[in-house]
Structure formats: structure tokens, C-alpha cells
Amino acid sequence: MNFSKLYEEKLGETLYSGKHESGLDVFVLTKKGFSKKYAIYSVKYGSVDTSYLVKGREVNDPMGIAHFLEHKLFELPGGGNAFDLFSKTGGNANAFTSHDMTGYLFSCSDYFSENLDILLSYVNDPYFTVENVAKEQGIIAQEIKMYDDDPEWRLFNNALEALYFENPVRNDIAGTVESISHITKDFLYQIYDTFYHPENMVLFVAGDVDPDEVARLVDKNVKKREHGFLVERKLYREPDEVKQKRIVKEMSVSQPSFILGFKENHPGLTGRELLKKNMETGLLLKMLFSPSASLYNELYKKGLINDTFGFDCISSDSYFATFLNSEAKEIDRTVEAMLSGIEKAKNTGFTKEEVERYKKASLGRQIRAFDSLEAVSNGFASNYFYGIGAFDFVNVYPEINEESLMKRLHEVFNEHYAVSEMKPLSK
């Protein structure tokens, strides 16, 4: 496998990229002098991938199978698991499943080659049995029940359920106790063969490592398939409207809290356009709701929000949602004040100086993130599957100005919003 070299002068970073004969894309971010090494091996297969086409045939899978498969891939013949192997080489391993992808990762200081060999080996060599699948069903069922009892998790999932009609992003990543009961050993092998195809995966390595050594280990562990990646994904086209304006849940909490979620429709949006919308959304949230923003301070001084306040957005080629959340004693009054403050911003706009100040601060944060191997690697893995490169953000910042932000402000904070509310149990 041959690598091409890309040097980003503004960042002072060098990225090697290559395509293995199997179709796997491999990236190595060389960080000379770093003692830590990090690798993430990712597949574009997440909780939303429950309905799709294979050779024109529609397939519908139970919720939670991507998360279930992530858990089972660590299983090794003989009753051991991959964590046991990493513990012998000093590797700190983990994995996660999101709405859109599954990632398997490790960090280490020494024995990098041995750790990367373990990662590539167990992800590419699944081992499922009737017994270990049944055992895992019990374990994950308990995990699902635990999350059902987690107020923050329920608050967020209720927000998604309120916003979306059919898009599977509204479903819990782990599925339900009933849905995972349908998962079998043969089903897992079928799903693995369908989605864990090198053409649907990416390996990203960061640290003071040799790209040729990475290539050697990929050659050893990743084999070319007899056919290409066959899945045709559905592109969900949601109505602009939200499914429910409000969902209220009572749980054992001391203070009421809420999420105010805004829904957008940008079906098929990927690459630089998706990146720019994400970056503009992040800037807007900081300009309106960071502790230095006047709207935030107005809400805080009135006691409408407290230190639990936060914001976020999630996006893909089939959904885009922005969230504001906080504890609040008077949720209706707080939501009304937020909406009023946003409307005021739409009328007054932003100054060029204000925009440039926030852009500079945001760019600085993203540049500093390259000193965190976890942040840059996990961020790349999430963005890669939507055609966004590791250095693309550098060239998008100059395109953002007060006019583009005002346009984005009206897009993000539209009339299509919903409230997820969490209340203490009634006495």
C-alpha cells in the first residue's frame, strides 16, 4: 500500500493517506516526539442502519443490533476477550456505537505494533456462539434498563422522539429488551459480513509511528473480499414539522430540566457543505449561549438557567438537530425567553468584529485539539464517512462571515422545535 503525503502549513501537521487493496482507507497523522499513540478502526454502521437495501432487496433489522455487535466483537475463542490481550501489552482499549458509526480504539505508549495487530485481528475475525449471544442479551438488557432509568439519557431521547417521525435517529442506540431478543449468532454473522466490509471502514492512526509499519499490519490482517460493499442506504426525508411539540416525563430527579430542540431538513448534505453548516452552528451557539454572551447572561441573571446549561448539535446526511438544555424551575418562561432572545439576534445581527473574534477563538480551539490524539482521531472518524477531511475546517473558516451566519441563524432557529421536559415525581 502506497501513501500520499499531505502537509497542512497552517497547522504544521502531516497526514499520510493510502488505500489498501481491500478497499480500506488508511490514514496516519504523524506526531513526532509524542510518546502516546492512538488508533481508531471504524465502520459506517450505527443504530440508524436498521432498514436498507442489499442487491435491491429491502432488509429490516431489529433496533440495537449495531451496539450488540460492538459488544460481541471483543469475544475470542476459548472464553477470553480482546481486553485480556491489550492488558498484556499496556494498551488501553475501548469501543463505542453512535447513531452513524461504530469505532474500536486503543491508546498506548509502548508496543504500538502489537496493539495495532490486536485491534485489526479481533475486529476482522468475529467469534459468535449461541451461548455467548444469549449471555450478552442478558447483559445488554440490564444496560438498557439502566439507561431507561437515567434522566439525562431519557431527556435526550425524548427530544429526538419529539422531533422525528420516522428517521431511526429517534430510536435508542441500544435498542429495547424486546428488539435485542431477536438477535442470534447467525444474524450477527450476517450483519457483520454485510457491513464490516473494508470499503465501508476506515483506519486512523495518530502518534510518532511509521506509516509503513501500519501498512504491514493492515496487509497481515485485512483481506480483500470477493465482492464490493453491497448496501444501499435509505435517505430519510422527514417533513419540516416536528412529530410532537412537547414530551413530559416524570422521574426521580430533584430539579426539573428540559431540552429545547430545533429540527432542520438537509437530505443528502455531505462534505464541505455539511462541515460549514456544522461550523456555523457551533459559532452561533457560542455567540448566543456561551458564558460571555449577553443572552446567556440575561437568562442566568434572571435565574432562568443555571450552571447545568449546555448546547449541542447532531448531524448527518439525513438529519440535523440543535439542542439547548438546562435545569429550570420555570421551563415555559425559560423557553419563551430563549426564543425571544434568538429573535432579537435575528433583528440586530452580528458585527464583523464580533464574528471575527469568535471565529479566531474557535479556530484556536480546533488547532489546539490536534494536541489531543483522541480528539483529532475520533473527530476524523466521525467526519470521514461524510466526505470531510482532517484539515478541511482550515479552509472553511474564511468562507464564514456575518452574512452567512445570519442566514444560518434563521435556518437553525426556525419554528420547527420541540421541548423535552423532565419533572420530579408527583407527590
N, C-alpha and C positions, 0 to 999 in steps of 0.2 A: 504494500500500500504506500503510495507516494503522498506526501503532504505538500500543500501550498502554504506559504508564509504570509501573514498579514500583520503589518506593524501600524498601530494607530498612534500617530505622533502626539496628538493632543493628550492622550492618556499615558503614553510611554509604555504601552502594553503590546505583547507579541502573541498572536494566536495562530496555531497550526491547524489546518483542516485537511481531512482526507476522506475518501470514500472507499470502503473495503469492498472486495469482490462480492460479498454477500449482499451489498446494498446498504450496509450500516454506515452512517456518517459518524466520524470520529473527530473530536476537537481537543486540542491540548493548549491550555493557556500556561505558558512558561513563566514562572516566577522565581528568578534567580535569587538564591540566598534564603529563600523561605524554607524553614525546617518542616513545616506542615505540608502534607499532600492530601488532595481530596479528589474523589471521583464519584460521579453520579451516572448511572445507567438507566435510561428512561424509555418508557414505551407510551405511545399515544393511545392509551386505553384507560379510561376512568369511569366514574359512576354514571356519566351520561350515555355511555355506549351500551345501551340495552336494546336498541332497535336499529337494524342496519340491513344492508343487502350484501349477499355473497353470491357472485355469479348470477345476479338478477333475482335471487331468491330472498324473500324477506325473513329475517331472523329476529325473534323477540326473546330476550333473556330475562331472568329474574333480577330484581334490584339487588345490589350489593355484591355481585359476583367478582367485580374487579378488585374490591377490597379483600374479599375472601381469598382470591388467587394470590394476592400480595403476601398474605399471611402464610399460605401453604408453600410458597416457593422456597422458604428457608429450610423446609424439611429435607433431610438427607436419608438415604438408605441406612438401615441399621439402628434407627431410632435417634440419631443425632440431628443437629441443625447447623446452619452456616455460622451462627453466632459462636458456636464452640470453636470453629476453625479460626475466626477472626480473633478470638481471645488469645490464641496461641501466638499470633503474630503482632499483637498490640494494636490491631485495627478496631476502630470504634464504628460499628455498622448500624444502619437503620434503614427504614423504608417508609414510604407514605403513598396514599392514594388520594387524589383530588378529584374534582369533577371531570377533569380532562386528561389526566395522565397518572401513571404510576412510576415512582422513582425508587431505585435501590442504590444505596450510597455507603461510603465509608470515608473516614479520615484517619491519617496515621502520620507518624514522624519517621519511622523506620520500616523496613521490609515492605516497601511500596509494591514491588513486583509481585511478591507473594500475596499481598492483599488484593491487588487487582485481579490476579489469577483466580482467587477465591470468588470474587464478585462475578466475574464473567462466567465462571464454571457453574455456579449454582443457579444463576438466572437462566442459563442456556440448557440446563439439564433437570427438568422438573421431575419430582417423585411424589406421586399421589397414590394412596391406597384407600380402600373402603373404610378401614379403621381410623386412619388419621384424618380423613374428611369428616367422619362422624364426630370425632373428638373435637375438631375445630368448630363444628356447628354449635356445640355446647359453649365453647369459649366465646365465640363471636356473639352468640345470643345474649350472654351476660354483658358483653361490651355494649350491645345495642340498648339493653335495658338501662345500663349506666348512663349512656348519653341521653336516653329519654328522660332521665331524672336530673339532667344538667340544665339549669335555667338558661344559661347563655347560649348553649347549643340549640335548645328548643326555640329560643327567641329568634335566632338567626334563620333556622329552617322554616319557622312560621312566616318570616318575612319573604322568603323565596316562594313558599306556597301561596302567599297572598299575591305576589307579583305575576306568577306564571300560570298559564292554563295547562299546557301540555309539555313544555320543554322539561326534559328529565333533570335539569339542574334543580328543580323543585323537590326532588327526591333525596332522602337521606343517603349519604355516601355509603354507609354500612348496610343499607337495605333494612329489611324488617325481619323479625324472627320467623315469620311465615315464608318470606321470599327466599331466605337462605336455606330453608328446609328442603328446597327442591334441587340443591346443588349436589352433584355426585362426582365420583372420581372421573368417570368417562366424560362428563360435562366439562370438568376443569381442563382435561387434556384437549378437548375440542376447542375451548376458548383460547387456551394457550397457543395451539397451532394456528388459530385464526389471527390473533392479534400480536403475539410475540414474534413477529417477523422482523428480520434485520432492517427491512425497508421502512418499518414503522417504529424504529427505535433510534436512539442517539446515545453516544458515549461522550461525556465531557470530563476532562481531567485538568486539574489545576495544581501548580506547585513546581518545585525545582525537579522536573522529571524529563526524561529523554523521550521525545515522540517516537523514535524508532523502537524503543522498548515497549511502548504502548502498542505499536503496530504488531510487534512479535506476539504479544499476548492475545490480541484480537485474532490474529491468524490461528493461534492454537485453539481458541475456544468458540469462535463464531463460524458457523458453516453456511455455505450458500444453499438456499432452498431450491427445490425442484420447480417452484412456480413463484411468481411475484406476489405482492400483497394484494389480496382479492377483495377487501372490504370497501364497500361504497357507503359512506356515512350519510345519514339524513341531515338536511339543513332545516332546522325547525323555524318556521315563520309564524311568530306569535302576533296576535292582534296588539295594537298600541295600548289598549286598555289593560288595567290590572284585573286579576280574577276576583280579588276581594279588597275592599278599601281598608279593612281592619280585621285583625285576628287577635283575640284576647285570651290569654292563658293564665290560670292561677296555679302557682306552685309555692313551695316553701321558701320564700325569699323575704328579706327584711324590708327591702325598699322596692317600689315599683320602678320599672325600666321600660325602655322602648327602643325600637329601630324604625327610623323613617327611611323607606327605600324608594328609589326612583328607577323606573324601567325605561330602557331605550331599545329601539329595534335597528340593528345594522347587519342584517343577514348577509353572510359571505364575506364580511370585512376581515382582512388579514394584513400582514406585512406592515409596511411603513404607515399606512393609514390607521390601522388599529393601534400601533405604537403611539402615534401622535395623539389620538383621542385619549389613550391612557395617560400620557404625559400631561396633556392639558387638563384632564380631570384631576390628576394629582395636584397640579398647581392651583387650580380653583379651590380645592378643598383646603389647602394650606392658606390661601389668601383670604378665605372666608372664615375658617374654623380652627386655625392654629391659635395657640395662646396669645400670639402677638396681634391677631386680627381684631378689628373693632367689633365685629358682630359677635365673635366668641366672648369678648369681654363684657359686652352688653348683656348677653344671656347669662353669663356667670355671675355678674354683679347683682342681677335680679333674682338669683337663686333658682333659675330655671334649669340649669345644668350644674354638674359638679365635676370633680376630678376624674370620674369614670368616663367622661365624654370621649368619643372616638369617631373615626370615619374610615371608610374603605370603599373600594370598588372591585367588582369581579367582571371579567370579560372574556369572550371567545368570539369565534365566527358566527355564533348563534344566540348569544345573549350579552347584555351589558347592563349592569345594575350598580347603583351608587347608594351607599348607606351612611346615615348619621345615627349615632346611638348614645344613650346616656341613661343613668338613673334620673328620675324626675318625679317630684311629688304631684305636679300638675301637668300631665302629659299633653292634654289638649292645648293648654296655654303655651307650653313649650314649642309644640309643633307649629302652632299659629305664629309664634314669634320668629321661628326659624324661616318659615315660608315668607313672612313679611320682610325679614332682613335680606333674603335672597332676591325678592322683587325689587327692593331698594337698590341692591347692587346692579340689577339689570338696568335700572334707570340712570344710575350715576356713572357706571362704568369704571374702568381702571385707568390709571395714568401710565404713561410709558415708563416712567421711573419706577413705579411700583411693580410693574410686570418684570422689568429687567432685574430688580432686586431679588424677587422671588425665583426667577429663572437661575440667577447666579448661585443662589443658595442651594437650589435643588440640584443643579449640575455638580456643585461641590460635593453634595452628599453621594451622588451616584459615582463620582470619581473615587471618593474615599471607600466606597463599597468594594472596589477592586482589591483592597487590602484584606477583605474577608472572603476567603475561598468558598465558604458555604454560601454566602450571599450571591456572589457572582455566578457560581456554578448552578445553584438551584434556580436563580433568575433566568439564566440562559436556557436551562432545560424546559422551563415553562414557556418561554417565548419562542423557542426554536420551532415547535410544531405549528406555529402560526406565521412562519416565514420572517421572523425577527432575529437579526444577528446581534452578537455580543456588543458591537461598537456602534450600532445604528443610532442610538439615542444622541450621540455627539452631533450628528448632522441634522437631527430633527429640531433641536433647540433653536437654531437660527430662524426656523420657519414659524415659530410661535411669537405672536405679538398681541397687542391689546385688542385688535380687531378679531383675530382668530379666537382669542379667549372669550370675547363677548359672544361670539357665535356659539362657542362650546357651552357657555353658561346657560344659554337658552335651551340647548339640546339636553343637557344633563338634568337640569332642574325644571322639568316640564310638569304638566298636570297629571301625568300618569304615575302616581305614587300611592303607597300603601303604608300602613302603620302596623307593626307587630308589637303587642303590648304584653308585659309580664307583670302580674299583680300578686301581692301576698294572698295567701289562702283566706277565704272569707271566714270570719269567726262565727 
